[in-house]
Amino acid sequence: MAVHGRFRQPCPVCGSPVQRIRYAENEVNYCATCQTGGRLLADRSLSRLLKEDWPRSLEEWEEHVGLPGRE
């Protein structure tokens, strides 16, 4: 619950950007570093659209979005 509603804001524990999965009218926010070991969970519709271009890790996502690296 510490990251609920905090998409793209820093995680209060580790400082990584909070990720989001949306499905219909539902939304789930999670910290990829704390909760999934750096692995991004697939957003069903977006990952289908991007297929091989879907980032598999938080580092790939940061490169794709153009966010500065964590320090």
Buried (B, 14 or more C-beta within 10 A) or exposed (E): EEBEEBBEEBBEEEEBBBBBBBEEEEEEBBBBBBBBEBEBBEBEEEBEEEEEEBBEBBBBBBEEEEEEEEE
